[in-house]
């Protein structure tokens, strides 16, 4: 079953009178339950691809279908709803709110979704236990290691039971041991049926996926299934 279809997608940025094409005629299909890495050097278009797949931006050409809905034509409010319900984001910089505890950080997406407090507290606690932080519920990010902060970020990404986990360089700020632990968590989530898309330039991380898509100069130059 296709979860994501990218059909003839291009993205061009305009800087004054100068047009800068970043993605060119991208065609891609990702099925539910796949574990995919999108990799390539700096400037290859990876970040732009992430923004389009995550409904953070719209293509200049072509269309993007998520569960057969063309998200490239949705209003800003509808895109926000898609991001809230269907995509869980994991960023290189963690993006935790320092004044909140770990459980409050994980609760936050559910608060925006209008989920009752008792329900979101229970789910946030369960998710933190799942990522090995059941003993850190009331800690703030300043009391956590980088690896622990990324575990909180993964728990937060899972909060609203999204269709896709979209991870942008999820091990980029971590030491090798912590990075390996995060990769194992993502692999485990995929084994449970979650669709995982990793954006990375790290070949060793990319190899954790079952499919590697390589971008160069805004085009797909390789698509390999292991």
GUPA-119842 format. One record per residue (C-alpha): residue number from 1; x, y, z. Coordinates in Angstrom, 2 decimals. Layout:
REM residues N
R NUM X Y Z
...
END
This chain:
REM residues 226
R 1 0.00 0.00 0.00
R 2 1.47 3.36 -1.07
R 3 1.70 5.85 1.74
R 4 3.64 8.56 -0.10
R 5 3.81 9.35 -3.81
R 6 5.95 12.12 -5.27
R 7 5.12 12.74 -8.92
R 8 7.18 15.01 -11.16
R 9 8.11 17.27 -8.26
R 10 10.40 20.23 -8.72
R 11 11.31 23.00 -6.31
R 12 12.79 26.33 -7.35
R 13 13.68 29.18 -5.03
R 14 13.62 32.75 -6.31
R 15 16.19 35.21 -5.03
R 16 15.34 38.52 -6.61
R 17 15.64 37.97 -10.35
R 18 17.64 34.77 -9.91
R 19 15.90 31.37 -9.96
R 20 17.66 28.51 -8.17
R 21 16.32 25.02 -9.00
R 22 16.89 22.71 -6.03
R 23 14.83 19.63 -6.94
R 24 14.18 18.51 -10.51
R 25 11.46 16.10 -11.65
R 26 11.48 13.86 -8.57
R 27 9.39 10.68 -8.85
R 28 9.22 8.48 -5.80
R 29 6.87 6.06 -4.08
R 30 7.16 4.91 -0.47
R 31 4.96 2.16 0.88
R 32 3.52 1.88 4.36
R 33 6.00 0.22 6.71
R 34 9.14 0.99 4.70
R 35 12.42 2.14 6.27
R 36 14.00 4.59 3.82
R 37 17.13 6.73 3.92
R 38 17.43 9.75 1.66
R 39 21.08 10.68 1.42
R 40 23.42 12.87 -0.54
R 41 26.07 15.57 -0.10
R 42 25.37 19.12 1.06
R 43 23.42 20.97 -1.59
R 44 21.90 17.81 -3.06
R 45 18.35 18.81 -2.09
R 46 17.89 16.60 1.01
R 47 16.57 19.36 3.27
R 48 14.20 20.61 0.60
R 49 12.94 17.05 0.13
R 50 12.34 16.78 3.88
R 51 10.39 20.03 3.92
R 52 8.17 18.85 1.07
R 53 7.56 15.36 2.46
R 54 6.84 16.84 5.90
R 55 4.30 19.33 4.51
R 56 6.49 22.23 5.63
R 57 6.69 23.59 2.08
R 58 5.00 23.19 -1.30
R 59 6.58 22.08 -4.59
R 60 6.99 24.47 -7.52
R 61 5.90 21.69 -9.88
R 62 4.34 18.24 -9.62
R 63 2.36 16.85 -6.72
R 64 2.84 15.02 -3.43
R 65 0.22 12.52 -2.29
R 66 0.06 11.36 1.31
R 67 -2.52 8.60 1.74
R 68 -3.83 9.64 -1.71
R 69 -4.38 13.25 -0.59
R 70 -2.56 15.84 -2.73
R 71 -0.96 17.87 0.05
R 72 0.65 20.28 -2.43
R 73 -2.74 21.92 -2.97
R 74 -3.89 22.19 0.62
R 75 -4.38 25.43 2.55
R 76 -1.92 26.42 5.28
R 77 -4.40 25.31 7.96
R 78 -4.92 21.94 6.29
R 79 -1.16 21.46 5.97
R 80 -0.79 22.18 9.68
R 81 -3.38 19.48 10.40
R 82 -1.51 17.01 8.17
R 83 1.74 17.74 10.04
R 84 0.02 17.35 13.38
R 85 -1.70 14.05 12.64
R 86 0.40 12.27 10.03
R 87 4.06 13.24 10.41
R 88 6.31 12.94 13.45
R 89 9.51 15.00 13.22
R 90 12.90 14.19 14.75
R 91 15.49 16.93 14.26
R 92 19.26 17.04 14.61
R 93 18.99 19.86 17.17
R 94 16.36 17.99 19.28
R 95 14.17 21.15 19.52
R 96 13.02 20.45 23.07
R 97 11.58 23.29 25.13
R 98 14.10 23.79 27.99
R 99 11.61 25.00 30.61
R 100 9.43 21.90 30.20
R 101 10.07 18.48 31.70
R 102 10.54 15.46 29.47
R 103 6.95 14.32 29.96
R 104 5.67 17.84 29.24
R 105 7.71 17.99 26.02
R 106 6.18 14.71 24.88
R 107 2.69 15.85 25.87
R 108 2.96 19.06 23.83
R 109 1.85 17.74 20.40
R 110 -1.13 16.05 22.08
R 111 -2.02 19.32 23.82
R 112 -2.14 21.05 20.43
R 113 -4.31 18.19 19.15
R 114 -6.82 18.72 21.96
R 115 -6.22 15.39 23.70
R 116 -7.43 15.35 27.35
R 117 -4.75 15.78 30.00
R 118 -5.10 12.35 31.61
R 119 -4.87 10.61 28.24
R 120 -1.85 12.57 27.06
R 121 -0.02 12.15 30.38
R 122 -0.51 8.39 30.26
R 123 0.59 8.15 26.63
R 124 3.61 10.43 27.20
R 125 4.70 8.28 30.15
R 126 4.29 5.08 28.13
R 127 6.31 6.51 25.22
R 128 9.15 7.61 27.48
R 129 9.25 4.14 29.02
R 130 9.35 2.72 25.47
R 131 12.48 4.73 24.62
R 132 14.16 3.84 27.92
R 133 13.51 7.06 29.85
R 134 10.92 5.93 32.37
R 135 13.17 7.23 35.14
R 136 13.55 10.70 33.59
R 137 9.92 11.87 33.43
R 138 10.42 15.06 35.44
R 139 13.91 15.95 34.22
R 140 14.45 19.00 32.03
R 141 16.59 18.96 28.89
R 142 19.50 20.64 30.70
R 143 19.67 17.52 32.90
R 144 19.83 15.10 29.97
R 145 22.60 13.89 27.68
R 146 22.36 14.39 23.93
R 147 21.28 10.81 23.41
R 148 18.60 11.14 26.07
R 149 17.30 14.36 24.52
R 150 16.99 12.64 21.16
R 151 15.05 9.81 22.82
R 152 12.64 12.40 24.20
R 153 12.36 13.86 20.70
R 154 11.50 10.43 19.28
R 155 8.86 9.91 21.98
R 156 7.42 13.33 21.15
R 157 7.38 12.45 17.44
R 158 5.28 9.37 18.25
R 159 2.82 11.25 20.45
R 160 0.00 11.68 17.92
R 161 0.50 8.23 16.34
R 162 1.73 9.58 12.99
R 163 1.86 7.63 9.73
R 164 5.48 8.68 9.09
R 165 8.47 9.39 11.30
R 166 10.66 11.88 9.44
R 167 14.13 12.11 10.97
R 168 16.54 14.81 9.79
R 169 20.15 13.85 10.66
R 170 18.91 12.27 13.92
R 171 22.42 11.23 15.03
R 172 24.27 14.30 13.73
R 173 24.84 15.82 17.18
R 174 25.57 12.57 19.01
R 175 28.63 10.50 19.82
R 176 28.91 7.14 18.07
R 177 27.48 5.11 20.97
R 178 24.43 7.36 21.41
R 179 23.97 7.51 17.65
R 180 23.94 3.72 17.46
R 181 21.32 3.56 20.22
R 182 19.09 6.04 18.38
R 183 19.47 4.06 15.14
R 184 18.40 0.90 17.00
R 185 15.32 2.65 18.36
R 186 14.32 3.76 14.86
R 187 14.93 0.23 13.53
R 188 12.76 -1.18 16.30
R 189 9.94 1.22 15.46
R 190 10.10 0.12 11.84
R 191 9.97 -3.54 12.89
R 192 6.76 -2.65 14.75
R 193 5.31 -1.36 11.46
R 194 6.12 2.35 11.57
R 195 7.18 4.03 8.32
R 196 10.58 5.69 8.85
R 197 12.27 8.19 6.53
R 198 15.75 9.36 7.48
R 199 17.42 12.34 5.81
R 200 21.19 12.02 6.20
R 201 24.63 12.41 4.65
R 202 25.99 9.67 6.97
R 203 26.47 6.47 4.95
R 204 26.66 4.26 8.05
R 205 23.31 5.55 9.31
R 206 21.77 5.27 5.85
R 207 22.71 1.59 5.72
R 208 20.43 0.92 8.71
R 209 17.51 1.43 6.34
R 210 16.17 -1.21 3.98
R 211 16.12 1.22 1.07
R 212 18.60 3.98 0.23
R 213 17.67 6.82 -2.12
R 214 20.60 8.98 -3.20
R 215 20.22 12.59 -4.33
R 216 22.76 14.57 -6.30
R 217 22.24 18.07 -7.69
R 218 18.51 17.86 -7.04
R 219 17.95 14.56 -8.81
R 220 17.59 10.93 -7.72
R 221 20.69 9.14 -8.97
R 222 20.20 5.84 -7.15
R 223 17.39 3.93 -5.42
R 224 18.60 0.67 -3.86
R 225 16.68 -1.88 -1.80
R 226 18.80 -4.06 0.47
END
